[in-house]
Every structure is written in C-alpha cells, then in structure tokens.
C-alpha cells in the first residue's frame, strides 16, 4: 500500500476508536502524545512544502460524494443558495493589518491554482477531483499577518448539533502551495453537497480539515479560546488536530 493510502487507513482506524479512549484522563494524554508524534514524524519525513500527489483529469472520480453537512438549513444559508450566492462574503480578519471582506467575484479575480488531487476521508473512502481557487497564502499576504499570528481558523456557515463548524491549521499548512480557497470542482461551481460556494482544500490532511461553506478566515495567536480549545469541530469531539497524510 502506498504511504499516503496507508496513513489514511491508519488515521481512520485511530479516529474510529479515539472517542472511547479519550473519555479517560490517561487516554486523553496518550492521544495527545500520539498526535504530537504523528505531526513530528510527518514533517521530519517530508519537506514542509512537498506536494500531495496530483493526477491527470482522466483520473477524476465520476461522482464526488458529500459528507457531514450536505445541505445546511441554518442561518441565511438556504436564502444564499437560492440567490446563487450572489451576496456571499468571505471575511479575512483577526491578527491582520488589512482586514478584508471579499465577494465571490473578488475571489475569482485573484490568481488561481487548479489541482487534481485525492480526497481521503477519515471514514475510509476516497475520491479524486479537480479543484480551482486562489492559494490561501495570497489572501493572507494581502491581509498582512501580524507577527503574533500562529494559526488560521476557518469559520463556516454550517451548524452541526447546535455547534458552528470550524477548523484550523498552523502557518506551515496555511502557506502550503496546495492550500487553496476552492470555488470550483471539476470545472464547475462547487455543488452544495461539497461545500458551496467556498471550501478549503488542504491537500496533505484528511478530509475533515477541508472546511466547507467558508465564511471567514481568522488569524489568531492561540486556539485555546475557540470552541472547546482543540482547534476544530471534530477535534472538540476527540479527533486529532493534526491529520497529515
């Protein structure tokens, strides 16, 4: 089995059992140590800017399934979708000198990157798709990160079980060349089931890190006071924060 596929399967097996283990204090410490080992090993074995495999368009999956939220009904999302997202805004805020509020047209006018990559879900399935959008680094550079910024938090429109979805990465993954704010899938606007109108693609991490229905990108110094302090919706429920593959 290729390394990327092996790590995806290993990650799925780990996450599948982590909730029960994390119920004990000793288990929580063990999971934290395992995550730090995973992150350190991943970055020791590969260059920080090494690319995830990219594929020819002939390899694109005939159907790219949705997962988690596939049709948000909270807030103004249903009306935004009915209006073809004409009024959608993406905020870039937090520890930046130049906060921004961008329309979809603004996003489309930025320099674009197109990449055909494989999405590996923690549940064990994969799909290959062609994603297009500006690199996150372009937005962060335009916003001018402050020196104290250490993480980037992704705010989302969907709400699961009463909690707003969010995710985060550190600056290494934020500035990776394949980390993009995608607005197109396989040459078309992203479908609702896949996160319309904007979603993150963080190609060297498992699928739950690829935040959908993106509304804001927020630079922060710490994750401690966001959600339950673990860096993401699923991380607050026992998943690993670093999900590198």
C-alpha positions as CSV (number, residue, x, y, z in Angstrom):
1,X,0.0,0.0,0.0
2,X,1.3,3.5,-0.9
3,X,2.4,5.6,2.1
4,X,-0.5,8.2,1.6
5,X,-3.1,5.5,1.5
6,X,-1.6,3.6,4.4
7,X,-1.6,6.8,6.6
8,X,-5.2,7.5,5.6
9,X,-6.3,4.0,6.7
10,X,-4.2,4.2,9.8
11,X,-5.8,7.6,10.6
12,X,-9.3,6.3,10.1
13,X,-8.6,3.3,12.4
14,X,-7.2,5.7,15.0
15,X,-10.0,8.1,14.9
16,X,-12.7,5.4,15.0
17,X,-11.5,4.4,18.5
18,X,-10.3,7.7,19.9
19,X,-13.6,8.9,21.4
20,X,-13.8,6.0,23.9
21,X,-10.1,6.2,24.8
22,X,-10.4,9.9,25.3
23,X,-13.0,9.5,27.9
24,X,-10.3,8.8,30.5
25,X,-7.6,11.3,31.6
26,X,-4.8,8.8,30.8
27,X,-6.4,8.1,27.4
28,X,-6.5,11.9,26.6
29,X,-2.8,12.3,27.4
30,X,-2.0,9.2,25.3
31,X,-3.9,10.6,22.3
32,X,-2.2,14.0,22.7
33,X,1.2,12.3,22.7
34,X,0.4,10.2,19.7
35,X,-0.8,13.3,17.8
36,X,2.5,15.2,18.5
37,X,4.4,12.1,17.3
38,X,2.4,11.9,14.2
39,X,2.9,15.6,13.4
40,X,6.6,15.5,14.1
41,X,7.2,12.3,12.1
42,X,5.2,13.6,9.2
43,X,7.2,16.8,9.0
44,X,10.5,15.0,9.6
45,X,9.9,12.5,6.8
46,X,8.7,15.0,4.2
47,X,9.7,18.5,3.2
48,X,7.3,21.1,4.6
49,X,6.4,22.2,1.0
50,X,6.3,18.7,-0.5
51,X,3.3,18.4,-2.7
52,X,0.5,15.8,-2.3
53,X,0.2,13.7,-5.5
54,X,-1.6,15.3,-8.4
55,X,-3.4,13.3,-11.1
56,X,-4.4,13.7,-14.7
57,X,-8.0,14.8,-15.4
58,X,-8.7,11.3,-16.7
59,X,-8.5,10.0,-13.1
60,X,-11.3,12.3,-11.8
61,X,-14.0,10.3,-10.0
62,X,-17.3,10.1,-11.7
63,X,-19.1,11.2,-8.5
64,X,-17.6,13.2,-5.6
65,X,-19.7,12.4,-2.7
66,X,-20.6,14.8,0.1
67,X,-20.0,14.1,3.8
68,X,-21.0,15.6,7.1
69,X,-23.2,18.7,6.3
70,X,-24.5,18.4,2.7
71,X,-27.3,21.0,2.7
72,X,-27.1,23.5,5.6
73,X,-30.5,24.8,6.8
74,X,-29.3,27.2,9.5
75,X,-29.0,30.9,9.3
76,X,-29.3,32.6,5.9
77,X,-27.6,29.7,4.0
78,X,-30.8,28.5,2.3
79,X,-31.5,32.0,1.1
80,X,-27.9,32.5,0.0
81,X,-28.1,29.2,-2.0
82,X,-31.4,30.3,-3.6
83,X,-29.8,33.5,-4.6
84,X,-26.9,31.6,-6.3
85,X,-24.6,33.0,-3.6
86,X,-24.6,36.5,-5.2
87,X,-24.3,38.2,-1.8
88,X,-21.8,35.8,-0.2
89,X,-18.9,37.4,1.5
90,X,-15.6,36.0,2.8
91,X,-14.0,37.9,5.6
92,X,-10.3,37.8,6.3
93,X,-9.8,39.1,9.8
94,X,-8.2,38.7,13.2
95,X,-4.5,39.4,13.6
96,X,-4.1,41.2,10.3
97,X,-3.3,44.8,9.5
98,X,-5.6,44.9,6.5
99,X,-9.0,43.1,7.2
100,X,-10.9,42.2,4.0
101,X,-14.4,41.4,3.0
102,X,-14.4,39.6,-0.4
103,X,-17.2,38.8,-2.8
104,X,-17.1,35.7,-4.9
105,X,-16.2,37.9,-7.9
106,X,-13.2,39.2,-5.9
107,X,-12.2,35.6,-5.2
108,X,-12.4,34.6,-8.9
109,X,-10.3,37.6,-10.0
110,X,-7.4,36.6,-7.9
111,X,-4.6,34.4,-9.3
112,X,-5.9,30.9,-9.5
113,X,-4.5,27.4,-8.9
114,X,-6.0,24.3,-10.3
115,X,-5.1,20.9,-8.9
116,X,-6.4,17.4,-9.4
117,X,-6.0,15.6,-6.0
118,X,-7.4,12.8,-4.0
119,X,-9.6,13.5,-1.0
120,X,-9.1,10.9,1.8
121,X,-12.0,10.7,4.3
122,X,-11.4,9.5,7.8
123,X,-14.3,7.1,7.2
124,X,-12.2,5.2,4.7
125,X,-13.4,6.4,1.3
126,X,-11.5,8.5,-1.3
127,X,-12.4,10.5,-4.4
128,X,-10.3,12.4,-6.9
129,X,-11.4,15.8,-8.0
130,X,-10.2,18.9,-9.8
131,X,-10.2,22.0,-7.5
132,X,-9.7,25.6,-8.5
133,X,-9.2,28.7,-6.4
134,X,-6.6,31.2,-5.1
135,X,-3.9,30.0,-2.7
136,X,-4.7,30.9,0.9
137,X,-1.2,32.5,1.0
138,X,-2.4,35.1,-1.5
139,X,-5.2,36.2,0.9
140,X,-3.0,36.1,4.0
141,X,-0.3,38.2,2.3
142,X,-2.9,40.8,1.1
143,X,-4.3,40.9,4.7
144,X,-0.8,41.3,6.1
145,X,-0.5,38.9,9.0
146,X,0.8,40.3,12.3
147,X,3.9,38.8,13.8
148,X,2.0,37.2,16.7
149,X,-0.3,35.2,14.4
150,X,0.4,31.5,14.7
151,X,-2.8,29.8,13.4
152,X,-5.5,30.3,10.8
153,X,-9.1,29.5,11.8
154,X,-11.7,28.7,9.2
155,X,-15.3,29.7,10.1
156,X,-18.2,28.0,8.3
157,X,-21.9,28.5,7.7
158,X,-23.0,25.0,8.7
159,X,-24.1,24.1,12.2
160,X,-24.0,20.5,13.5
161,X,-25.8,19.5,16.7
162,X,-26.0,23.1,17.8
163,X,-22.4,24.0,17.2
164,X,-20.9,26.0,14.4
165,X,-18.4,24.1,12.3
166,X,-14.8,25.4,12.3
167,X,-11.3,24.2,11.6
168,X,-7.8,25.4,11.9
169,X,-4.2,24.9,10.7
170,X,-0.9,26.4,11.6
171,X,1.1,28.7,9.3
172,X,3.1,25.8,7.7
173,X,-0.1,24.3,6.2
174,X,-1.7,27.7,5.6
175,X,1.2,28.7,3.4
176,X,1.5,25.3,1.6
177,X,1.2,25.8,-2.1
178,X,-1.7,23.3,-2.4
179,X,-3.8,25.0,0.3
180,X,-6.4,26.9,-1.7
181,X,-9.8,28.5,-1.2
182,X,-11.7,26.5,-3.7
183,X,-14.7,27.8,-5.6
184,X,-14.8,25.2,-8.5
185,X,-14.9,21.4,-8.6
186,X,-14.3,19.7,-11.9
187,X,-14.6,23.0,-13.8
188,X,-18.0,23.9,-12.3
189,X,-19.1,25.9,-9.2
190,X,-18.8,23.7,-6.2
191,X,-22.1,21.9,-5.5
192,X,-23.9,22.5,-2.2
193,X,-23.2,18.9,-1.1
194,X,-19.5,19.6,-1.5
195,X,-19.4,23.0,0.4
196,X,-20.7,25.7,-2.0
197,X,-19.7,28.4,-2.6
198,X,-16.3,28.2,-0.9
199,X,-14.3,25.4,0.8
200,X,-10.8,24.9,1.9
201,X,-8.5,22.4,0.2
202,X,-5.6,21.4,2.5
203,X,-4.3,18.5,0.4
204,X,-1.9,17.0,2.8
205,X,-4.5,16.5,5.5
206,X,-7.5,14.2,5.9
207,X,-10.9,15.4,4.7
208,X,-12.4,16.8,7.9
209,X,-9.7,19.5,7.8
210,X,-11.1,20.8,4.5
211,X,-13.7,23.2,5.9
212,X,-16.8,23.7,3.7
213,X,-19.3,26.6,3.4
214,X,-16.5,29.0,4.3
215,X,-17.5,32.4,5.7
216,X,-14.3,33.7,7.4
217,X,-10.6,33.2,7.6
218,X,-9.3,34.4,11.0
219,X,-5.6,34.7,12.1
220,X,-5.1,34.0,15.8
221,X,-2.3,33.6,18.2
222,X,-3.8,30.7,20.1
223,X,-6.7,28.1,19.7
224,X,-7.4,27.9,23.4
225,X,-10.4,30.2,23.5
226,X,-12.0,29.0,20.3
227,X,-14.7,26.3,20.6
228,X,-13.5,23.9,23.2
229,X,-9.9,24.8,22.6
230,X,-8.9,21.8,20.4
231,X,-8.8,23.5,17.0
232,X,-11.9,22.2,15.3
233,X,-15.4,20.9,15.5
234,X,-14.4,17.3,15.3
235,X,-11.3,17.8,17.3
236,X,-13.5,19.1,20.2
237,X,-15.1,15.6,19.9
238,X,-11.9,13.5,20.0
239,X,-10.4,13.7,16.6
240,X,-6.7,14.6,16.1
241,X,-6.0,18.3,15.3
242,X,-3.1,17.4,13.0
243,X,-4.4,15.0,10.4
244,X,-1.5,14.9,8.0
245,X,-1.3,12.2,5.3
